[in-house]
Every structure is written in C-alpha cells, then in structure tokens.
Amino acid sequence: MDRADRAGHDHPGRYWHLLPDGRMQCDLCPRDCRLHEGQRGACFVRMRSGDRMLLTTYGRSSGFCIDPIEKKPLNQFYPGSAVLSFGTAGCNLACKFCQNWDISKSRDMHRLADEAAPEVIARAARDSGCTSVAFTYNDPVIFAEYALDVAAACHAHGVKTVAVTAGYIGREARREFFAGMDAANVDLKAFTDEFYVKLCGAHLQPVLDTLVYLKQETQVWFEITTLLIPGRNDSDEELDAECAWIMRNLGPDVPLHFSAFHPDFKMTDIERTPAATLSRARAIARAAGLHYVYTGNVHDRDGDTTYCPHCAMALIVRDWYEIRSYRLNADGTCPGCGGAIAGRYRPFRGQFGRRRIPVRLRQFA
C-alpha cells in the first residue's frame, strides 16, 4: 500500500494564524477559536500542537453507507443515483435540536472505527457504482483537509463530490472547500439571528454569505434545507422573509426543502412538525416565486415531486426516496414544453432506490 492509500489520524490543518499574545486563531469558520497549546476548538477535532494546527480525525470515519442521492437531500443532482456517504465526528455549531447528535457531538474518538484513505474511498465509490461521494452526518467544514483530499481522489476516478453542510465557514476556507465540490446541500436553519444565537451558538449572516457565494462565484449545484421546528422558525412572517431573500439573492431555481423536525438531543419537549406546517411552508415558497420546493421527513408524494415550472408537468414523481415516474429528457428539459429544468442530469437508466447499504471499505484497500 503506497502513501496515497494510507489513512492517518492527526494531520496538519490549514486556516490559522498566530496572534500577538501567542495564541493560535483558527480561521476555518467564523467562530475564530483562539487556542493555547494543547487546546481544541469548539468543533473538538482541530487542536493546537506547538505552532501547528492538527486535524485529529483525518482518515477516520463513523461509518460508510450507500444511499440514494435524494436522501442528502438533493433532488436535482443526478436523480436516482447512488452516493457513498460518510462523516467523522464533531461539529462547529451547537444546535440543540441536532438529529445526528451522537456523531456531531461525539467526543469519543474510538467510535471512529472505520479508517479509509482518500484513494480507497474514491475506488470504493467507483467500484460500487456510486455517482458521487457525500461528506455528511457531521459537517465536512471541520474536516476540510480530509474532504478535499477525498474530493481530489474522487475526481481522478470520475466520481462527483457532495457537501452536506451548514455553510458556516470562513472566507478563505470557503473558496478552497467549495472548489472541490460538485454539489452541496446547505442547511439554512432559520431566518433570524436570534434563532442561530440561542439554538445553534452561531450567527445567520455567514450562512447567507455562503449561499450568495455559491450562487455568484461557483458552478456548484446546491439546494437548501430548512428544518421547521414548531414555534421556533415556522411562522408565516419568517417563512415569507426567507423565501423573499432567496428569490432576491439566489433566484427562483435553487431548490428549497422544508423538512420535519422530530424531538431529539436537547429539544425532546417539542412536538413533531405537523405535515400541515410543511404544506403551508411549501405554499408560501411557491407563492413567492420559487420553482422547486420540496417537503422532507414526511410521506408526501406531491411534495417529493419535481414539476416543470413552465407547464406544471410532473417530471420526477417520488415516493419517499424512490422514483416512481421519470419523464425528464436526458438534457434536462421538459418533454411537454421543452423548458429547461435547473439541475445536473444524465440519461436515466434506472435508480438505486430507497435502500441504505452499510459498507466496510477494507475490501477496497
């Protein structure tokens, strides 16, 4: 096994500088953690060691699974394709409602039992018939160096890359990180700074900056997800404001997913999101002019379906993550009216379906 095939643990991290008082400031995300010797940042996985920043989870994963791309969720990025998904541990946000908290809030590095070097991951994706590799489960921003090395290996094998992220990233890191990504789903967790401060330990504006950057400065295909929490971010006023901002700054063709909350982590006293709330949010977004609006975490075939914004034909009918009908032309146009449908497409030759297949990568090493 050559050097490119070996997985590591502690790995030199980028995006930092030394302060006049001797502390090291991490510039990866807007938290600007300032570290003394041996201290870790808020994400827990980036640590100061002397005059170096170390990424302590390089080459280590909490597990690999093959998923349908719609599970990310990405409905207009090679629909029906399979994606090899993995994450590490830690997070640079502190969401009280985190629905992957056992991974993102983990401080137990021993749970990262699956080791894989970038080249091994790329080969596994290719040999498993996956169109893409997704950095998910916890935010890939905090393991940016590892994600970018995996992305480079994937691209060498013709495999696409997907970031599932909260978009909470610094300016320099943002440019380099998204240069390695073909697609992203960005969690826009709410549309008030108060929500971000009180429930996420963060701020709204850096996320909006990331979305504008993706639209104006990159060719990355991206979709947005907002998890609707009853009484916290689901008012008509907030939804109106969010959708108006998206229309004004990103345009009508960025898909928006409204997803249902279930009680978890530190918010187990909040009820599940009623299906009616998702339908109301979808109606508000469509009335605002957004062309592609979906619902998630509920059984809603209408809310799962991709419609032509020009003639309203049902182009991709889904039931959960399974495609029941696919009418879109190979070039991404509607067969009814010829209108272009935003996204990334190829000739449809079947689908992966709604399966979720755990994978151990040792067989590909």
C-alpha positions as CSV (number, residue, x, y, z in Angstrom):
1,M,0.0,0.0,0.0
2,D,1.6,3.3,-1.1
3,R,1.5,6.6,0.8
4,A,-1.6,7.7,-1.1
5,D,-3.5,4.7,0.2
6,R,-2.7,5.0,3.8
7,A,-5.1,6.6,6.3
8,G,-3.8,8.8,9.0
9,H,-5.0,10.3,12.3
10,D,-3.5,13.6,13.3
11,H,-2.9,15.6,10.1
12,P,-1.6,19.1,9.6
13,G,-4.5,21.6,9.4
14,R,-4.7,24.8,7.4
15,Y,-6.5,28.1,8.0
16,W,-4.9,29.5,11.1
17,H,-2.5,32.3,12.2
18,L,-0.6,33.2,15.4
19,L,-1.8,36.2,17.4
20,P,0.5,38.7,19.1
21,D,-0.4,37.3,22.5
22,G,0.9,33.8,21.4
23,R,-2.5,32.2,20.9
24,M,-3.4,30.5,17.6
25,Q,-6.5,31.6,15.9
26,C,-8.4,29.1,13.8
27,D,-9.7,30.8,10.6
28,L,-11.6,27.8,9.3
29,C,-15.0,29.2,10.4
30,P,-16.5,32.4,11.9
31,R,-16.0,31.1,15.4
32,D,-12.3,32.3,15.3
33,C,-11.3,29.9,18.1
34,R,-8.2,31.2,19.9
35,L,-6.1,28.3,21.2
36,H,-3.4,27.8,23.7
37,E,-1.1,24.8,23.5
38,G,-3.0,21.6,23.5
39,Q,-6.4,23.2,23.3
40,R,-9.1,22.1,20.9
41,G,-11.5,24.3,19.0
42,A,-15.3,24.3,19.6
43,C,-15.6,21.6,16.9
44,F,-13.3,19.4,19.1
45,V,-11.4,17.9,16.2
46,R,-9.0,20.8,15.4
47,M,-6.2,21.1,18.0
48,R,-3.2,23.2,18.6
49,S,0.1,21.3,18.9
50,G,3.1,23.7,19.2
51,D,3.0,26.0,16.2
52,R,0.8,23.7,14.2
53,M,-2.9,23.1,13.8
54,L,-3.9,19.4,13.7
55,L,-7.0,17.8,12.3
56,T,-7.4,14.8,14.6
57,T,-9.9,12.9,12.5
58,Y,-8.1,12.7,9.2
59,G,-8.7,9.3,7.6
60,R,-11.2,8.2,10.2
61,S,-15.0,7.8,9.8
62,S,-18.0,6.9,11.9
63,G,-19.1,4.6,9.0
64,F,-19.8,4.4,5.3
65,C,-23.2,3.8,3.6
66,I,-24.5,3.8,0.1
67,D,-27.6,6.0,-0.1
68,P,-29.9,7.4,-2.7
69,I,-28.9,10.9,-3.6
70,E,-32.4,12.1,-2.7
71,K,-31.6,11.3,0.9
72,K,-29.0,14.1,1.2
73,P,-31.4,15.7,0.1
74,L,-30.5,16.6,-3.5
75,N,-33.5,16.1,-5.9
76,Q,-32.0,17.7,-8.9
77,F,-28.4,16.3,-8.9
78,Y,-28.4,13.1,-11.0
79,P,-31.7,11.9,-9.7
80,G,-31.9,8.2,-8.8
81,S,-28.2,7.8,-8.5
82,A,-26.3,6.2,-5.6
83,V,-24.0,8.1,-3.3
84,L,-21.3,6.8,-0.9
85,S,-21.9,8.7,2.3
86,F,-19.6,9.2,5.3
87,G,-18.8,11.5,8.2
88,T,-16.3,11.8,11.0
89,A,-17.1,13.4,14.4
90,G,-17.6,16.8,15.9
91,C,-19.3,20.0,14.6
92,N,-18.6,23.7,14.7
93,L,-22.3,24.5,15.5
94,A,-24.0,23.7,18.8
95,C,-27.6,23.0,17.6
96,K,-29.8,22.0,20.5
97,F,-32.1,20.1,18.0
98,C,-29.3,18.2,16.3
99,Q,-30.7,15.0,14.7
100,N,-27.2,13.4,14.3
101,W,-26.0,14.4,17.7
102,D,-24.4,11.0,18.5
103,I,-21.9,11.7,15.7
104,S,-21.7,15.5,15.6
105,K,-21.4,16.0,19.3
106,S,-19.2,13.0,19.9
107,R,-16.1,13.4,22.0
108,D,-15.2,9.7,21.8
109,M,-12.6,9.3,19.0
110,H,-12.8,5.5,19.5
111,R,-16.2,5.5,17.7
112,L,-14.3,6.4,14.5
113,A,-13.6,2.8,13.8
114,D,-13.7,2.8,10.0
115,E,-10.4,4.0,8.5
116,A,-10.0,4.9,4.9
117,A,-7.6,7.0,2.9
118,P,-8.9,9.2,0.1
119,E,-7.8,6.9,-2.7
120,V,-9.6,3.9,-1.1
121,I,-12.8,5.9,-0.7
122,A,-12.7,7.0,-4.4
123,R,-12.1,3.4,-5.6
124,A,-14.9,2.1,-3.3
125,A,-17.4,4.7,-4.8
126,R,-16.4,3.9,-8.3
127,D,-16.4,0.1,-7.9
128,S,-19.8,0.3,-6.1
129,G,-21.4,2.1,-8.9
130,C,-21.8,5.4,-7.0
131,T,-22.1,8.6,-9.0
132,S,-20.8,10.6,-6.0
133,V,-19.4,10.7,-2.6
134,A,-21.1,12.7,0.1
135,F,-19.5,14.3,3.1
136,T,-22.3,14.2,5.6
137,Y,-23.7,13.1,9.0
138,N,-21.5,15.8,10.6
139,D,-20.4,19.0,8.9
140,P,-17.5,18.4,6.5
141,V,-16.3,22.0,7.0
142,I,-14.5,20.9,10.1
143,F,-12.6,18.1,8.3
144,A,-12.0,20.2,5.2
145,E,-8.4,19.0,4.5
146,Y,-9.6,15.3,4.5
147,A,-12.7,16.2,2.4
148,L,-10.6,18.0,-0.1
149,D,-8.1,15.1,-0.4
150,V,-11.0,12.7,-0.9
151,A,-12.6,15.1,-3.5
152,A,-9.3,15.2,-5.5
153,A,-9.1,11.4,-5.5
154,C,-12.8,11.1,-6.5
155,H,-12.4,13.4,-9.4
156,A,-9.5,11.5,-10.7
157,H,-11.8,8.4,-10.9
158,G,-14.7,10.3,-12.4
159,V,-16.7,10.4,-9.2
160,K,-18.6,13.6,-8.1
161,T,-18.5,15.1,-4.6
162,V,-21.3,16.4,-2.4
163,A,-21.1,18.5,0.8
164,V,-23.9,18.4,3.3
165,T,-23.2,21.4,5.4
166,A,-24.5,24.3,7.5
167,G,-22.3,26.6,5.4
168,Y,-20.6,28.1,8.5
169,I,-17.2,28.7,7.0
170,G,-14.6,31.4,6.7
171,R,-13.9,33.3,3.5
172,E,-10.5,31.7,2.5
173,A,-11.6,28.2,3.5
174,R,-14.9,28.7,1.7
175,R,-13.2,29.4,-1.6
176,E,-11.0,26.3,-1.4
177,F,-13.5,24.0,0.1
178,F,-16.2,24.5,-2.5
179,A,-13.7,24.4,-5.3
180,G,-13.5,20.7,-4.5
181,M,-17.3,20.2,-4.5
182,D,-19.7,19.4,-7.4
183,A,-22.9,19.8,-5.3
184,A,-24.0,20.9,-1.8
185,N,-27.0,20.9,0.4
186,V,-26.8,23.8,2.7
187,D,-28.8,23.9,6.0
188,L,-30.4,27.3,6.4
189,K,-31.6,26.5,9.9
190,A,-33.8,29.6,10.3
191,F,-34.1,33.1,9.1
192,T,-33.4,35.1,12.3
193,D,-30.1,35.7,14.0
194,E,-31.8,35.1,17.4
195,F,-32.6,31.5,16.4
196,Y,-28.9,30.9,15.4
197,V,-27.6,32.5,18.6
198,K,-29.9,30.8,21.0
199,L,-30.3,27.4,19.4
200,C,-27.1,26.9,17.3
201,G,-24.5,29.0,19.1
202,A,-23.8,30.8,15.8
203,H,-25.0,33.6,13.5
204,L,-27.1,33.8,10.4
205,Q,-25.1,36.2,8.2
206,P,-22.1,33.9,7.5
207,V,-24.6,31.3,6.2
208,L,-26.3,33.8,3.9
209,D,-22.8,34.9,2.7
210,T,-22.0,31.3,1.8
211,L,-25.2,30.9,-0.2
212,V,-24.6,34.1,-2.1
213,Y,-21.0,33.0,-2.7
214,L,-22.2,29.6,-4.1
215,K,-24.6,31.3,-6.5
216,Q,-22.4,34.2,-7.7
217,E,-18.9,32.7,-7.6
218,T,-19.1,29.0,-8.3
219,Q,-20.5,26.3,-10.5
220,V,-21.5,24.2,-7.6
221,W,-25.1,22.8,-7.8
222,F,-26.7,23.5,-4.5
223,E,-30.0,23.0,-2.7
224,I,-31.2,24.4,0.6
225,T,-32.9,22.7,3.5
226,T,-34.7,24.3,6.4
227,L,-35.8,22.1,9.3
228,L,-39.1,23.5,10.5
229,I,-39.4,23.4,14.3
230,P,-42.9,24.2,15.7
231,G,-43.0,27.6,17.4
232,R,-39.3,28.3,16.7
233,N,-38.9,29.1,13.0
234,D,-42.1,28.2,11.3
235,S,-44.2,31.4,11.4
236,D,-45.6,32.9,8.2
237,E,-43.6,36.0,8.7
238,E,-40.3,34.2,8.9
239,L,-41.0,31.9,6.0
240,D,-42.1,34.9,3.9
241,A,-38.8,36.7,4.8
242,E,-36.7,33.6,4.0
243,C,-38.3,32.9,0.6
244,A,-38.2,36.6,-0.4
245,W,-34.5,36.7,0.4
246,I,-33.8,33.5,-1.7
247,M,-35.7,35.0,-4.6
248,R,-33.9,38.3,-4.4
249,N,-30.4,36.9,-3.9
250,L,-30.4,33.4,-5.4
251,G,-33.2,33.4,-7.9
252,P,-36.1,31.0,-8.4
253,D,-34.2,28.0,-9.5
254,V,-32.4,27.0,-6.2
255,P,-34.4,24.1,-4.8
256,L,-35.7,24.6,-1.2
257,H,-36.5,21.6,1.0
258,F,-38.7,22.1,4.1
259,S,-38.0,19.2,6.5
260,A,-40.0,17.9,9.5
261,F,-38.4,18.1,13.0
262,H,-38.6,15.2,15.4
263,P,-37.8,15.5,19.1
264,D,-34.1,14.9,19.7
265,F,-31.0,15.8,21.7
266,K,-31.8,18.8,23.9
267,M,-35.2,19.6,22.4
268,T,-37.3,16.5,23.3
269,D,-40.1,18.6,24.7
270,I,-41.1,20.0,21.2
271,E,-43.7,18.2,19.2
272,R,-43.0,16.8,15.8
273,T,-43.6,19.1,12.9
274,P,-47.2,18.6,11.6
275,A,-47.4,17.7,7.9
276,A,-49.7,20.7,7.5
277,T,-46.8,23.0,8.5
278,L,-44.7,21.7,5.7
279,S,-47.5,22.1,3.2
280,R,-48.1,25.7,4.4
281,A,-44.4,26.5,4.0
282,R,-44.3,25.0,0.6
283,A,-47.3,27.1,-0.5
284,I,-45.6,30.2,0.8
285,A,-42.4,29.5,-1.1
286,R,-44.2,28.7,-4.3
287,A,-46.3,31.9,-4.0
288,A,-43.0,33.8,-3.6
289,G,-41.9,32.5,-7.0
290,L,-39.6,29.6,-6.1
291,H,-39.8,27.0,-8.8
292,Y,-38.7,23.9,-6.9
293,V,-40.0,23.4,-3.4
294,Y,-40.0,20.1,-1.6
295,T,-41.0,18.6,1.8
296,G,-39.0,16.0,3.7
297,N,-39.2,13.6,6.6
298,V,-42.9,13.1,5.9
299,H,-44.8,10.9,3.4
300,D,-45.9,13.5,0.8
301,R,-45.7,12.4,-2.9
302,D,-46.7,15.8,-4.1
303,G,-44.0,17.5,-2.0
304,D,-41.4,15.0,-3.3
305,T,-42.2,15.5,-7.0
306,T,-40.3,17.7,-9.4
307,Y,-42.6,19.8,-11.5
308,C,-41.9,21.7,-14.6
309,P,-42.1,25.4,-13.7
310,H,-43.1,26.3,-17.2
311,C,-46.0,23.9,-17.9
312,A,-46.5,22.2,-14.5
313,M,-46.0,18.7,-15.8
314,A,-44.9,16.2,-13.1
315,L,-41.4,15.2,-14.3
316,I,-39.9,13.2,-11.5
317,V,-42.5,11.6,-9.2
318,R,-41.1,10.3,-5.9
319,D,-42.4,8.2,-3.0
320,W,-40.0,8.8,-0.1
321,Y,-36.7,8.3,-1.8
322,E,-37.9,6.1,-4.6
323,I,-38.6,7.4,-8.1
324,R,-42.0,6.1,-9.4
325,S,-42.0,8.0,-12.7
326,Y,-39.2,9.8,-14.6
327,R,-40.1,11.9,-17.7
328,L,-37.3,14.4,-17.9
329,N,-35.3,14.4,-21.1
330,A,-31.6,13.5,-20.9
331,D,-30.6,17.1,-21.5
332,G,-32.6,18.3,-18.5
333,T,-35.6,19.7,-20.5
334,C,-39.3,19.0,-20.1
335,P,-40.8,16.7,-22.7
336,G,-44.0,18.6,-22.6
337,C,-42.9,22.1,-23.3
338,G,-39.2,21.9,-23.9
339,G,-38.4,24.2,-20.9
340,A,-35.1,23.8,-19.1
341,I,-35.1,22.3,-15.7
342,A,-32.4,23.5,-13.4
343,G,-30.0,20.9,-12.1
344,R,-27.5,18.3,-13.2
345,Y,-28.8,15.4,-15.3
346,R,-27.8,12.5,-17.5
347,P,-29.8,9.8,-19.3
348,F,-31.9,7.9,-16.8
349,R,-31.2,4.2,-16.7
350,G,-32.9,3.2,-13.5
351,Q,-32.4,4.1,-9.9
352,F,-30.7,3.0,-6.8
353,G,-34.0,3.1,-4.9
354,R,-34.6,3.8,-1.2
355,R,-32.1,1.3,0.1
356,R,-29.4,2.1,2.6
357,I,-26.4,-0.2,2.4
358,P,-23.6,-0.1,5.1
359,V,-20.2,-0.6,3.6
360,R,-16.8,-1.6,5.1
361,L,-14.0,-0.3,2.9
362,R,-11.3,-2.8,3.8
363,Q,-12.3,-4.9,0.8
364,F,-11.3,-1.9,-1.4
365,A,-8.0,-1.2,0.3
